[in-house]
Amino acid sequence: MQTPRYFICISLPVFIIVIALLTPSGADAYPFLDKEALERLKGKGDVILEVGAIPSPPPSRRQIIEKPGQMTLSSIKVTPPGGLRLLTSAKTTVNQVAGGWSPDSKQIIYTLNLYKDDWDIWVMDADGKNRGPLVSGSATEMAADWSPDGKAIVYQTNPSGNKDIWIMDIATKTKTQCTTDPADDTMPKWSPDGRKIVFQSNRSGNEDIWVKDISTGALKQLTRNPALDENPVYSPGGDKIVFVSDRNGNKDIFVMNPDGSVERSLTSYSGEDMSPHWSPGGSKIIFSRKMGDNWDLWVMNSDGGNPIRLTTHPSAELGAYWSPDGNWVIFSSTIRGHFDVLLMQVDASMVEPARSALKRLTDSEAREAKR
């Protein structure tokens, strides 16, 4: 039996202090003394923002491409067709982080930070409605990923102190522990056939990429570099795994075969690249890039070519996930100060310059011209 615990949650915008008692997961996971606070998180009294109400980049941006002895001017269309839509629009300062789409595109899973290190897994409809807890309790539950058949989720949690990987059947809420090593196993992702889970672990004394066969329990270490290797994600076809590594001195995006062979870098930026995720067809990879003190969303070909910047906000945009139909992207943003889940429509002109009315004139990475 889990031991209940108390915490104090301060909702700054409305100056309400809620004292709550957390119990094991389920529909009544949060028997708040002030039930109004829970209702706000589920959507009551949402901030109403129409499509396009949140500032988005201009229809095009002018760029100066610098090469030895010449300067070329070009424009690239990068504006989301409908602007950005705020999905977690509760009047609260709680951090809410995107976690991915259900295979049928009808729901979105995300992680909600109620208090200090208390993170729980929530789910909502694709339009941001019907928000509620999916996995909650006395431990920290986060980094959830939907199974390919939509019947289960895999996630990391720490009920015994260290971080382990668990699987939960969505219909029955039955939870099964997947890893039991005393080290930390984190950031799990399903293989496309649902038979394996790839994750990062420090069980070897270093942060590396591992994979586990769910049916046999067989474990295999995929990376053995002394650097930090993290954030592994299978390609839609299961023939590649993309991951992040700082083996070149800063965080770059790498790709390898599913058996760990043929590792190669896709980016070599002087800043940091992280949180890579594949497009549904596997031809593109969306990721976050740190430029100066800010994080923006970028997209590139699966071979690392043709990087294009998708967002230019002063807020941080991290952890983007493509919808199964490829028309939408959800991501986490600090556009309201704390992290929210935002929705952005993505059309071909944003990720395929050749199909845009505004043509790119060079292939080099551009420095934005300030006007």
PyMOL commands that set and color helices and strands:
alter all, ss='L'
color gray80, all
select helices_A, chain A and resi 12-14+35-42+348-351+353-355
alter helices_A, ss='H'
color red, helices_A
select strands_A, chain A and resi 5-11+16-22+60-67+70-77+84-86+95-101+107-115+118-125+132-135+142-146+152-157+164-169+175-177+185-190+196-201+208-213+219-221+229-234+241-245+252-256+264-265+272-278+284-291+294-301+308-309+317-322+328-333+340-345+367-368
alter strands_A, ss='S'
color yellow, strands_A
deselect
rebuild
show_as cartoon
